[in-house]
Amino acid sequence: IEERAKQMPDPTGWKILCAVPEIDDRFEGTEIVRPESNKKQEEFATVVLFVIKLGPDAYKDTSKYPSGPWCKEGDFIIARQYSGTRLLIHGKEFRVIYDDQVEAVVQDPRGISRV
């Protein structure tokens, strides 16, 4: 476990490190098993991300963010599909996005999907 933690990147500047939530194995409300290719496509195009870490300059520009940060570590956020730099760490997908790519914060991301 300690070795994996060292592999997690630290976002720089105005960037935010986010995890891509895992896609359910079954289609919502059914017993139909989701094909692996469909799961990968949904992860790739997801609009829901989980904020892991903010870069040292994220939301520091008070003229751009007069109301303060748009999100914090531990938030589920909405960002445009396909946004950010995608990376895999031990088979799990992560994204690095800019602080101004956050479009909304949601308390419960279950049931939210792209159209």
Disulfide bonds with the S-S distance in Angstrom:
none
